[in-house]
Amino acid sequence: MAWTEDRVETLKKLWADGLSASQIAKQLGGVTRNAVIGKVHRLGLSGRATPSRPARRPAPRPAQPRTAKPAAPKTAKPAVAASAKTAPAPARTAPEPSLPAPQEAQKLPSGEYATVLTLREGMCKWPIGDPASTEFRFCGRKSGSGTAYCEAHSQVAYQPQAKRRRKPSDDAKAVLDSIQAARRVNF
């Protein structure tokens, strides 16, 4: 199929009308969606007069604005009672395991720091710094068997499941409920 002047003009008109590449290919016939996209690119056709997709409706707003609950006033802790029967037992919490101090990057035997090109099996792949910076490097220390990070960075990267679970706050729960309600409406 050759792109004749008539077909090119039709393509330009349909593109300006906001039709998708698939729709244009169907109307022209004998041409694929990718051929239409390629021709549009080669012609340098830019923006469209109208969007090719219908605009989505915004999610429905809650009927009443939510207000923040006032904070409970702080009270002084009661004095320890003399009798063990009347005093409630103090809640025991497991001590938070202390994380080791963050490790600085280790220099390789060549005197340079580990980069994406010099990382090898058994080296810690923890990134240090901004990837856009020339100072970006990887930790490079010895990693544990079967892990990508050294022991210090593994404790930061791999946290027990119980620590990650959180009960959503009332505000977060309201947002999640509104998203779920919007999904029911839109689909």
PyMOL commands that set and color helices and strands:
alter all, ss='L'
color gray80, all
select helices_A, chain A and resi 5-17+21-28+33-43+151-157+161-164+170-186
alter helices_A, ss='H'
color red, helices_A
select strands_A, chain A and resi 127-128+137-138
alter strands_A, ss='S'
color yellow, strands_A
deselect
rebuild
show_as cartoon
